[in-house]
């Protein structure tokens, strides 16, 4: 019998948004995701500074104290992904060392298990230090940040429009898609990976 307490639960708290005019990004806020396992909580990305009030309200509505969150994983340190970090006063920030995270952060450089069933995985391309979170849940879930910013990137097999290296970004996208059954993109609703034939 499976101990369900040890199977991570994944909840999207806020879907990310992306407002474009042509190729220019006018406004953006990342998806915010909560992962819980064995009574421990991880938040992946925290949206833009403009989303702080609505993010706080979401946690109040769920009756989850923000200070109960153990880790905040920032998939990268662009402002639209770290704006609400300050809400989680007791959480340790997790980010790639190449992103130059604040002192006291957990700086990752390689694949690492954060908690049972929760792995932090380097997925560079959008930025040198982009990471994703792989969650072995009922269905394998990849929380990607801007390694896969939108469903369109997946469907058209194209790198993020902002990237440091398009070939590297596509390698990361392919690695995520090969592993995951469900993808939570940096900006938008989660979706299932199409079954490979």
Buried (B, 14 or more C-beta within 10 A) or exposed (E): EEEEEEBBBBEBBBBBBBEEEEEEBEEBBBBBBBBBBEEBBBBBBBBBBBBBEBBEEBBEEEEBEBEBBBBBBBBBBBEBBBBBBEBBEEBBBBBBBBBEBEEEBBBBEEEBEBBEBBBBBBBBBBBBBBBBBBBBBBEBBBBBBBBBBBBEBBEEEBBBBEBBBEEBBBBBBEBBBEBBEBBBBBBBEBBEBEEEE
